[in-house]
Amino acid sequence: MTTRPQAVMLFAAGFGTRMRELTRTRPKPLIPVAGRPLIDHALELTDAVRPRRVVANLHYRADQLADHLAPRGVLLSHEQPDILETGGGLRAALPLLGPGPVFTMNTDAIWSGPNPLELLLDAWDPARMDALLICVPIAQTIGHAGPGDFRIDPQGRLDRGPGHVYGGIQILKTDGLADIPEKAFSLNVLWDRMHRDGRLFGLRYPGRWCDVGRPEGIALAEEMLADV
């Protein structure tokens, strides 16, 4: 089994309720930012690592996303009748993703700086790591409220606490998903197990990152992209 991720999982199934009226008739990943749908910004980042497969999970307004993604060669994991959250959604998509570690990506953030997938790939050490999360120092985040999600120790291991925001992109070994009993669950369940084993790692992102989970994030992201 290869230790280099060969596939990318795009999380695109959510309802986007924080976007209010903008997602009443379309899914959040199709909201335009700087003239392109959010999910197209994510797909552009994946091109640099040349994955064998890109998979997206779909639930809310799935037909619109399927029409947009299928011509691009993205494989589709439909979550019906119920949405499965990040962990359950990833597990359901494993037959499409294939064996070995995978990249996972949220599709509601915009990046300014080095490609985060390339940075993760360069730093990935499967002998020590079960997951490597890209983490953004609070001072380099835009449109995000709160103290952060993680602390990073000198060896790169993660602990829950303030200082860094999880940027929504990681490399993850998926073996541990098999024995989680719930059908719908967050990847936090798997991260907590990896943390207990000392195998949850983070990588500081050197650029800027904008959360586009709310309507006001659109203008902030466009301003960030214009200021390059």
Secondary structure, 3 states (H helix, E strand, C coil): CCCCCCEEEEECCCCCHHHHHHHCCCCHHHCEECCEEHHHHHHHHHHCCCCCEEEEEECCCHHHHHHHHHHHCCEEEECCCCCCHHHHHHHHHHHHHCCCCEEEEECCEEEECCCHHHHHHHHCCCCCCCEEEEEEEHHHEECCCCCCCEEECCCCEEEECCCEEEEEEEEECCHHHHHCCCCCCCCHHHHHHHHHCCCEEEEECCCEEEECCCCHHHHHHHHHHHCC
